[in-house]
Amino acid sequence: MFIVQLAIKSSKPEQIDQSGKWAWNTINHIHYGLDVSWDVYIFLGTLLFAVGVFYHPKLGKIFSVTGILVSLLMIITNVISFPVPPAEELFDFGPFIGLWYFAVTIKIAFSGKWIYQQFEATP
């Protein structure tokens, strides 16, 4: 998705003729559809993962509730601004989902000893 967005933003539709502008607008609308599809995919994955870690002994309720909140905020802003991506009209919560996954990754990385103990305790 990042590559598609870079390609669209690097083009210069003001320097092309009328038929070229039509093609550029069509491609840009496809980009909008890809963006919404990607955001729905990320929303569902984050929401389900966050719900799944609610009772996890290391991630727990804090990671669960923050993940649910940030994913809901992302999908709400996407629905409000549809079909245009929220970054162009509202506030985009996508980067906050990235930060949330980064925090989850750091927490997992620092839980290595606990993870190792869980494998030792398994018969």
PyMOL CGO cylinders between C-alpha atoms (Angstrom):
from pymol import cmd
from pymol.cgo import CYLINDER

trace = [
    CYLINDER, 0.00, 0.00, 0.00, 2.86, 2.34, 0.81, 0.3, 1, 1, 1, 1, 1, 1,
    CYLINDER, 2.86, 2.34, 0.81, 4.33, 1.82, -2.68, 0.3, 1, 1, 1, 1, 1, 1,
    CYLINDER, 4.33, 1.82, -2.68, 0.96, 2.51, -4.32, 0.3, 1, 1, 1, 1, 1, 1,
    CYLINDER, 0.96, 2.51, -4.32, 0.62, 5.73, -2.32, 0.3, 1, 1, 1, 1, 1, 1,
    CYLINDER, 0.62, 5.73, -2.32, 4.15, 6.84, -3.25, 0.3, 1, 1, 1, 1, 1, 1,
    CYLINDER, 4.15, 6.84, -3.25, 3.49, 6.18, -6.93, 0.3, 1, 1, 1, 1, 1, 1,
    CYLINDER, 3.49, 6.18, -6.93, 0.26, 8.19, -6.89, 0.3, 1, 1, 1, 1, 1, 1,
    CYLINDER, 0.26, 8.19, -6.89, 1.80, 11.10, -4.99, 0.3, 1, 1, 1, 1, 1, 1,
    CYLINDER, 1.80, 11.10, -4.99, 4.90, 11.23, -7.21, 0.3, 1, 1, 1, 1, 1, 1,
    CYLINDER, 4.90, 11.23, -7.21, 2.86, 11.65, -10.39, 0.3, 1, 1, 1, 1, 1, 1,
    CYLINDER, 2.86, 11.65, -10.39, 2.06, 15.13, -11.64, 0.3, 1, 1, 1, 1, 1, 1,
    CYLINDER, 2.06, 15.13, -11.64, -1.47, 15.17, -13.11, 0.3, 1, 1, 1, 1, 1, 1,
    CYLINDER, -1.47, 15.17, -13.11, -1.30, 18.90, -13.86, 0.3, 1, 1, 1, 1, 1, 1,
    CYLINDER, -1.30, 18.90, -13.86, 1.36, 18.20, -16.52, 0.3, 1, 1, 1, 1, 1, 1,
    CYLINDER, 1.36, 18.20, -16.52, -0.69, 15.74, -18.60, 0.3, 1, 1, 1, 1, 1, 1,
    CYLINDER, -0.69, 15.74, -18.60, -3.45, 16.14, -21.17, 0.3, 1, 1, 1, 1, 1, 1,
    CYLINDER, -3.45, 16.14, -21.17, -7.19, 15.64, -20.59, 0.3, 1, 1, 1, 1, 1, 1,
    CYLINDER, -7.19, 15.64, -20.59, -7.25, 11.88, -21.29, 0.3, 1, 1, 1, 1, 1, 1,
    CYLINDER, -7.25, 11.88, -21.29, -4.21, 11.44, -19.06, 0.3, 1, 1, 1, 1, 1, 1,
    CYLINDER, -4.21, 11.44, -19.06, -6.01, 13.27, -16.25, 0.3, 1, 1, 1, 1, 1, 1,
    CYLINDER, -6.01, 13.27, -16.25, -8.98, 10.93, -16.66, 0.3, 1, 1, 1, 1, 1, 1,
    CYLINDER, -8.98, 10.93, -16.66, -6.63, 7.92, -16.35, 0.3, 1, 1, 1, 1, 1, 1,
    CYLINDER, -6.63, 7.92, -16.35, -4.89, 9.47, -13.34, 0.3, 1, 1, 1, 1, 1, 1,
    CYLINDER, -4.89, 9.47, -13.34, -8.23, 10.12, -11.58, 0.3, 1, 1, 1, 1, 1, 1,
    CYLINDER, -8.23, 10.12, -11.58, -9.34, 6.55, -12.29, 0.3, 1, 1, 1, 1, 1, 1,
    CYLINDER, -9.34, 6.55, -12.29, -6.12, 5.13, -10.87, 0.3, 1, 1, 1, 1, 1, 1,
    CYLINDER, -6.12, 5.13, -10.87, -6.41, 7.43, -7.86, 0.3, 1, 1, 1, 1, 1, 1,
    CYLINDER, -6.41, 7.43, -7.86, -9.92, 6.09, -7.15, 0.3, 1, 1, 1, 1, 1, 1,
    CYLINDER, -9.92, 6.09, -7.15, -8.52, 2.56, -7.30, 0.3, 1, 1, 1, 1, 1, 1,
    CYLINDER, -8.52, 2.56, -7.30, -5.91, 3.73, -4.81, 0.3, 1, 1, 1, 1, 1, 1,
    CYLINDER, -5.91, 3.73, -4.81, -8.70, 4.95, -2.51, 0.3, 1, 1, 1, 1, 1, 1,
    CYLINDER, -8.70, 4.95, -2.51, -10.37, 1.53, -2.71, 0.3, 1, 1, 1, 1, 1, 1,
    CYLINDER, -10.37, 1.53, -2.71, -7.10, -0.23, -1.91, 0.3, 1, 1, 1, 1, 1, 1,
    CYLINDER, -7.10, -0.23, -1.91, -6.52, 2.14, 1.00, 0.3, 1, 1, 1, 1, 1, 1,
    CYLINDER, -6.52, 2.14, 1.00, -9.95, 1.45, 2.52, 0.3, 1, 1, 1, 1, 1, 1,
    CYLINDER, -9.95, 1.45, 2.52, -9.55, -2.31, 1.99, 0.3, 1, 1, 1, 1, 1, 1,
    CYLINDER, -9.55, -2.31, 1.99, -6.15, -2.24, 3.68, 0.3, 1, 1, 1, 1, 1, 1,
    CYLINDER, -6.15, -2.24, 3.68, -7.50, -0.21, 6.60, 0.3, 1, 1, 1, 1, 1, 1,
    CYLINDER, -7.50, -0.21, 6.60, -10.43, -2.63, 7.11, 0.3, 1, 1, 1, 1, 1, 1,
    CYLINDER, -10.43, -2.63, 7.11, -7.98, -5.55, 7.07, 0.3, 1, 1, 1, 1, 1, 1,
    CYLINDER, -7.98, -5.55, 7.07, -5.71, -3.85, 9.63, 0.3, 1, 1, 1, 1, 1, 1,
    CYLINDER, -5.71, -3.85, 9.63, -8.73, -2.86, 11.75, 0.3, 1, 1, 1, 1, 1, 1,
    CYLINDER, -8.73, -2.86, 11.75, -10.07, -6.42, 11.91, 0.3, 1, 1, 1, 1, 1, 1,
    CYLINDER, -10.07, -6.42, 11.91, -6.66, -7.94, 12.61, 0.3, 1, 1, 1, 1, 1, 1,
    CYLINDER, -6.66, -7.94, 12.61, -5.86, -5.44, 15.34, 0.3, 1, 1, 1, 1, 1, 1,
    CYLINDER, -5.86, -5.44, 15.34, -9.31, -5.66, 16.91, 0.3, 1, 1, 1, 1, 1, 1,
    CYLINDER, -9.31, -5.66, 16.91, -9.31, -9.47, 17.03, 0.3, 1, 1, 1, 1, 1, 1,
    CYLINDER, -9.31, -9.47, 17.03, -5.73, -9.62, 18.31, 0.3, 1, 1, 1, 1, 1, 1,
    CYLINDER, -5.73, -9.62, 18.31, -6.49, -7.02, 20.99, 0.3, 1, 1, 1, 1, 1, 1,
    CYLINDER, -6.49, -7.02, 20.99, -9.60, -8.92, 22.12, 0.3, 1, 1, 1, 1, 1, 1,
    CYLINDER, -9.60, -8.92, 22.12, -7.57, -12.14, 22.17, 0.3, 1, 1, 1, 1, 1, 1,
    CYLINDER, -7.57, -12.14, 22.17, -4.90, -10.79, 24.54, 0.3, 1, 1, 1, 1, 1, 1,
    CYLINDER, -4.90, -10.79, 24.54, -7.36, -9.48, 27.14, 0.3, 1, 1, 1, 1, 1, 1,
    CYLINDER, -7.36, -9.48, 27.14, -6.61, -12.33, 29.59, 0.3, 1, 1, 1, 1, 1, 1,
    CYLINDER, -6.61, -12.33, 29.59, -2.99, -12.86, 28.52, 0.3, 1, 1, 1, 1, 1, 1,
    CYLINDER, -2.99, -12.86, 28.52, -0.69, -12.85, 31.59, 0.3, 1, 1, 1, 1, 1, 1,
    CYLINDER, -0.69, -12.85, 31.59, 1.91, -10.53, 30.02, 0.3, 1, 1, 1, 1, 1, 1,
    CYLINDER, 1.91, -10.53, 30.02, -0.04, -8.36, 27.56, 0.3, 1, 1, 1, 1, 1, 1,
    CYLINDER, -0.04, -8.36, 27.56, -3.32, -8.19, 29.44, 0.3, 1, 1, 1, 1, 1, 1,
    CYLINDER, -3.32, -8.19, 29.44, -6.03, -5.62, 29.71, 0.3, 1, 1, 1, 1, 1, 1,
    CYLINDER, -6.03, -5.62, 29.71, -3.96, -2.49, 29.02, 0.3, 1, 1, 1, 1, 1, 1,
    CYLINDER, -3.96, -2.49, 29.02, -2.73, -3.70, 25.65, 0.3, 1, 1, 1, 1, 1, 1,
    CYLINDER, -2.73, -3.70, 25.65, -6.15, -5.14, 24.89, 0.3, 1, 1, 1, 1, 1, 1,
    CYLINDER, -6.15, -5.14, 24.89, -8.15, -2.00, 25.64, 0.3, 1, 1, 1, 1, 1, 1,
    CYLINDER, -8.15, -2.00, 25.64, -5.68, 0.35, 23.91, 0.3, 1, 1, 1, 1, 1, 1,
    CYLINDER, -5.68, 0.35, 23.91, -5.63, -1.89, 20.83, 0.3, 1, 1, 1, 1, 1, 1,
    CYLINDER, -5.63, -1.89, 20.83, -9.43, -2.01, 20.71, 0.3, 1, 1, 1, 1, 1, 1,
    CYLINDER, -9.43, -2.01, 20.71, -9.67, 1.79, 21.11, 0.3, 1, 1, 1, 1, 1, 1,
    CYLINDER, -9.67, 1.79, 21.11, -7.09, 2.68, 18.48, 0.3, 1, 1, 1, 1, 1, 1,
    CYLINDER, -7.09, 2.68, 18.48, -8.55, 0.22, 15.96, 0.3, 1, 1, 1, 1, 1, 1,
    CYLINDER, -8.55, 0.22, 15.96, -12.08, 1.54, 16.54, 0.3, 1, 1, 1, 1, 1, 1,
    CYLINDER, -12.08, 1.54, 16.54, -10.86, 5.14, 16.15, 0.3, 1, 1, 1, 1, 1, 1,
    CYLINDER, -10.86, 5.14, 16.15, -9.17, 4.18, 12.90, 0.3, 1, 1, 1, 1, 1, 1,
    CYLINDER, -9.17, 4.18, 12.90, -12.23, 2.51, 11.38, 0.3, 1, 1, 1, 1, 1, 1,
    CYLINDER, -12.23, 2.51, 11.38, -14.56, 5.30, 12.55, 0.3, 1, 1, 1, 1, 1, 1,
    CYLINDER, -14.56, 5.30, 12.55, -12.43, 7.97, 10.85, 0.3, 1, 1, 1, 1, 1, 1,
    CYLINDER, -12.43, 7.97, 10.85, -12.30, 5.80, 7.72, 0.3, 1, 1, 1, 1, 1, 1,
    CYLINDER, -12.30, 5.80, 7.72, -16.09, 5.47, 7.65, 0.3, 1, 1, 1, 1, 1, 1,
    CYLINDER, -16.09, 5.47, 7.65, -16.61, 9.20, 8.21, 0.3, 1, 1, 1, 1, 1, 1,
    CYLINDER, -16.61, 9.20, 8.21, -14.19, 10.23, 5.45, 0.3, 1, 1, 1, 1, 1, 1,
    CYLINDER, -14.19, 10.23, 5.45, -15.09, 7.43, 2.97, 0.3, 1, 1, 1, 1, 1, 1,
    CYLINDER, -15.09, 7.43, 2.97, -14.14, 7.16, 0.11, 0.3, 1, 1, 1, 1, 1, 1,
    CYLINDER, -14.14, 7.16, 0.11, -11.27, 9.60, 0.69, 0.3, 1, 1, 1, 1, 1, 1,
    CYLINDER, -11.27, 9.60, 0.69, -8.59, 8.39, 3.15, 0.3, 1, 1, 1, 1, 1, 1,
    CYLINDER, -8.59, 8.39, 3.15, -8.88, 10.07, 6.56, 0.3, 1, 1, 1, 1, 1, 1,
    CYLINDER, -8.88, 10.07, 6.56, -5.42, 11.62, 6.32, 0.3, 1, 1, 1, 1, 1, 1,
    CYLINDER, -5.42, 11.62, 6.32, -6.75, 13.98, 3.63, 0.3, 1, 1, 1, 1, 1, 1,
    CYLINDER, -6.75, 13.98, 3.63, -9.84, 15.14, 5.58, 0.3, 1, 1, 1, 1, 1, 1,
    CYLINDER, -9.84, 15.14, 5.58, -9.57, 14.12, 9.24, 0.3, 1, 1, 1, 1, 1, 1,
    CYLINDER, -9.57, 14.12, 9.24, -6.93, 12.57, 11.46, 0.3, 1, 1, 1, 1, 1, 1,
    CYLINDER, -6.93, 12.57, 11.46, -5.39, 9.22, 10.46, 0.3, 1, 1, 1, 1, 1, 1,
    CYLINDER, -5.39, 9.22, 10.46, -5.03, 6.76, 13.33, 0.3, 1, 1, 1, 1, 1, 1,
    CYLINDER, -5.03, 6.76, 13.33, -3.11, 4.25, 11.20, 0.3, 1, 1, 1, 1, 1, 1,
    CYLINDER, -3.11, 4.25, 11.20, 0.29, 5.31, 12.58, 0.3, 1, 1, 1, 1, 1, 1,
    CYLINDER, 0.29, 5.31, 12.58, -1.03, 4.80, 16.12, 0.3, 1, 1, 1, 1, 1, 1,
    CYLINDER, -1.03, 4.80, 16.12, -1.86, 1.21, 15.24, 0.3, 1, 1, 1, 1, 1, 1,
    CYLINDER, -1.86, 1.21, 15.24, 1.74, 0.86, 14.07, 0.3, 1, 1, 1, 1, 1, 1,
    CYLINDER, 1.74, 0.86, 14.07, 2.95, 2.26, 17.40, 0.3, 1, 1, 1, 1, 1, 1,
    CYLINDER, 2.95, 2.26, 17.40, 0.64, -0.12, 19.26, 0.3, 1, 1, 1, 1, 1, 1,
    CYLINDER, 0.64, -0.12, 19.26, 2.08, -3.11, 17.40, 0.3, 1, 1, 1, 1, 1, 1,
    CYLINDER, 2.08, -3.11, 17.40, 5.58, -1.77, 18.10, 0.3, 1, 1, 1, 1, 1, 1,
    CYLINDER, 5.58, -1.77, 18.10, 4.77, -1.61, 21.84, 0.3, 1, 1, 1, 1, 1, 1,
    CYLINDER, 4.77, -1.61, 21.84, 3.36, -5.16, 21.72, 0.3, 1, 1, 1, 1, 1, 1,
    CYLINDER, 3.36, -5.16, 21.72, 6.55, -6.33, 19.98, 0.3, 1, 1, 1, 1, 1, 1,
    CYLINDER, 6.55, -6.33, 19.98, 8.75, -4.65, 22.61, 0.3, 1, 1, 1, 1, 1, 1,
    CYLINDER, 8.75, -4.65, 22.61, 6.68, -6.20, 25.41, 0.3, 1, 1, 1, 1, 1, 1,
    CYLINDER, 6.68, -6.20, 25.41, 7.02, -9.65, 23.84, 0.3, 1, 1, 1, 1, 1, 1,
    CYLINDER, 7.02, -9.65, 23.84, 10.77, -9.14, 23.33, 0.3, 1, 1, 1, 1, 1, 1,
    CYLINDER, 10.77, -9.14, 23.33, 11.23, -8.27, 27.01, 0.3, 1, 1, 1, 1, 1, 1,
    CYLINDER, 11.23, -8.27, 27.01, 9.12, -11.26, 28.05, 0.3, 1, 1, 1, 1, 1, 1,
    CYLINDER, 9.12, -11.26, 28.05, 11.62, -13.74, 26.69, 0.3, 1, 1, 1, 1, 1, 1,
    CYLINDER, 11.62, -13.74, 26.69, 12.47, -15.22, 30.09, 0.3, 1, 1, 1, 1, 1, 1,
    CYLINDER, 12.47, -15.22, 30.09, 8.78, -15.74, 30.88, 0.3, 1, 1, 1, 1, 1, 1,
    CYLINDER, 8.78, -15.74, 30.88, 8.20, -17.36, 27.47, 0.3, 1, 1, 1, 1, 1, 1,
    CYLINDER, 8.20, -17.36, 27.47, 11.17, -19.68, 28.03, 0.3, 1, 1, 1, 1, 1, 1,
    CYLINDER, 11.17, -19.68, 28.03, 9.80, -20.66, 31.46, 0.3, 1, 1, 1, 1, 1, 1,
    CYLINDER, 9.80, -20.66, 31.46, 6.45, -21.55, 29.88, 0.3, 1, 1, 1, 1, 1, 1,
    CYLINDER, 6.45, -21.55, 29.88, 8.16, -23.97, 27.51, 0.3, 1, 1, 1, 1, 1, 1,
    CYLINDER, 8.16, -23.97, 27.51, 10.14, -25.52, 30.38, 0.3, 1, 1, 1, 1, 1, 1,
    CYLINDER, 10.14, -25.52, 30.38, 6.96, -26.07, 32.40, 0.3, 1, 1, 1, 1, 1, 1,
    CYLINDER, 6.96, -26.07, 32.40, 5.23, -27.86, 29.50, 0.3, 1, 1, 1, 1, 1, 1,
    CYLINDER, 5.23, -27.86, 29.50, 5.54, -31.66, 29.82, 0.3, 1, 1, 1, 1, 1, 1,
]
cmd.load_cgo(trace, "trace")
